[in-house]
Amino acid sequence: MTCNVQIDPNHLGDPKDFTINPSLPEEKTLAAFKAWASVSSRNGTKTVVQLCHPGRQIAFNKGTIAPSAVPLDLGNAVVPRVLNALVFGTPRAMTVAEIKDTVHRFADAARVIAAAGFAGVELHAAHGYLLTQFLSSRSNVRTDAYGGNATAHARIVVEIIHAIREAVPPSFCVGLKLNSVDVAPDLEDCVEQLRAITDAGIDFLEVSGGSFEDPTFSTGPATEMQAEEKNASTLAREAFFIDFANSIRTEFPEVPLLLTGGFRSRRGMESALPGRSCDLVGLARPSIMDPLLPRTVLLNPTVADREAVVDVRRIKGSTVAKHLGVKLIGVGPERDWYTEKMHRIGAVNSSVLVTGADSRLGVAIVRRILRQSDLAKGQYGLYTASMADSVTKMLGNVESTTHSHEIVTLDQSSLPTVRRAAETINKRVAAGFLPPIQAIVLNSDWEERNTHVATKDSHLAHFLLSLLLLQSIDRDRGRIIVLGKRVDNVSGKFSKSGSTESLVDGNWISRTEQTSYSSTTRPSDTMMWCVELSKRLAVDPELSNISVAVVNPEDKADVSENWLRVLIGKSFPDLWLS
């Protein structure tokens, strides 16, 4: 399901909204939407486009239209009333000719969407947009054929469905997104409207809720409980609008029902489905946080129920404005944060992986990346730690709206865990959900006080991780940067022949290559496996452009040149860091 695609370029809910613009050459519009349909329909995915008209919910637009000249209600206090007058104003009531034109625009947009190769459309009649305004007796006070009673309020929706059916193939899917209601009279009107709408022929119904006047769709009706604290009786109520969904299910048992809003755990979703509260579960914010969520967590049998929980980001609005009684508070900051995150998903062109991000050095590396705006905006960060909670606390204000990243739990003492983490990353890169890795920064040899704590486990983990991720690294400009000592002041064993068996034993360099070191030093284990990896890459035509380097945080030469600059410079040589 896509987000809003506006049917009228003169009425956009947001300047960045997609739109069907009939004034443009249709071949140009079709080319753009065909490219979108092709990408979003991979692997048999059925993609439905959400068609919308914002009506009166357009800020700073003097041409706002609505069913009736009824302004938004942002609150009864002086400040919200003044704010509403300045930002939204009073909309102009639509003429019948404008209503007919809107019906035509919805149908023509659906025709273009079908021709582009999408599976269907969903009419957005929720969240306070134009179709919602027609359905509601609070915003629709018309006395003509499009107002006066519940069925007449739904007439525009019925006409749109009929017009779409005439414009698209029989197999094309047409659904409706509807706002929930909470009081009996409204519910009775809603059921009456849905009878007319379902008779017109819809393939599914999505239940959501809220508007600019009541921002439940953004903030939820109440504070969300942690999934692990919920008992069996409350799990089914994890969804915001499940009571309304149950009422609709009773009246329309044959209409496929999609429930969106509030689902945060596998158990919550499973509790709603067997009781037939819904047939489908809609995920918005959770899927933005992790586009592969169903595959990697919800439907993954290796993830326990207790761990199959999604942490979504809550953005608080202004406490000052909240005390002033503005009901819209909470919508803007949180909606904008998630919108920006969606844009960043498509904007990043490569990834950077940093291990040991739960150390002081790891945090310093991440912060250094964030200081370089080109890196922060253009790189997707994969930051590994043995304990995700600890790195989250340590990163603190590293959270940034300009940098997309995630924390990957990685226990380097367990090679199976390393293998699983690498396999997951490889699958995501292969599927196109993660961009190729430009730099792998291996950092686990350093703890809080920059003390060298290298172990055979960490060397093997790094060596294995590097080998496994070669299929996901950028073949033209990939970098593997290892933080560690180049030499050790101890004697050690050396490989007899450079064989794979000797690598597993931790002996990764031949005696002939030892001649460049003094009798009291030997190349470190880090240096040895880097030399071995470099040799293997050099003889592979497809991997020979990938380079390997060792950066020593304790090296005085590196310190004098600002070793963090050296590190990032080696990782991203095409960028000059200020």
Sequence and secondary structure as in RCSB ss.txt:
>XXXX:A:sequence
MTCNVQIDPNHLGDPKDFTINPSLPEEKTLAAFKAWASVSSRNGTKTVVQLCHPGRQIAFNKGTIAPSAVPLDLG
NAVVPRVLNALVFGTPRAMTVAEIKDTVHRFADAARVIAAAGFAGVELHAAHGYLLTQFLSSRSNVRTDAYGGNA
TAHARIVVEIIHAIREAVPPSFCVGLKLNSVDVAPDLEDCVEQLRAITDAGIDFLEVSGGSFEDPTFSTGPATEM
QAEEKNASTLAREAFFIDFANSIRTEFPEVPLLLTGGFRSRRGMESALPGRSCDLVGLARPSIMDPLLPRTVLLN
PTVADREAVVDVRRIKGSTVAKHLGVKLIGVGPERDWYTEKMHRIGAVNSSVLVTGADSRLGVAIVRRILRQSDL
AKGQYGLYTASMADSVTKMLGNVESTTHSHEIVTLDQSSLPTVRRAAETINKRVAAGFLPPIQAIVLNSDWEERN
THVATKDSHLAHFLLSLLLLQSIDRDRGRIIVLGKRVDNVSGKFSKSGSTESLVDGNWISRTEQTSYSSTTRPSD
TMMWCVELSKRLAVDPELSNISVAVVNPEDKADVSENWLRVLIGKSFPDLWLS
>XXXX:A:secstr
   EEES TTS SSTT EE  TTS HHHHHHHHHHHHHHHTGGG   EEEEE  TT  TT TT EESSS      
SSHHHHHHHHHHT   EE  HHHHHHHHHHHHHHHHHHHHHT SEEEEEE TT HHHHHH TTT    STTSSSH
HHHTHHHHHHHHHHHHHS TT EEEEEEE   SHHHHHHHHHHHHHHHHH  SEEEEE   SSS HHHH SS   
 GGG  HHHHTT STTHHHHHHHHHH TTS EEEES   BHHHHHHHTTTTS SEEE SHHHHH TTHIIIIIT 
TTS TTT B         HHHHHTT TTTTHHHHHHHHHHHHHHHHH  EEEEES TTSHHHHHHHHHHHHSHHH
HHHEEEEEEES HHHHHHHHGGG  TT  EEEEE  TT HHHHHHHHHHHHHHHHTTSS  EEEEEE TTB TT 
 B   HHHHHHHHHHHHHGGGTB TTT EEEEES SEESS    BSS  HHHHHTT  SBGGGGGGS TT EE H
HHHHHHHHHHHHHT TTTTT EEEEE TT HHHHHT HHHHHHHHH TTS   
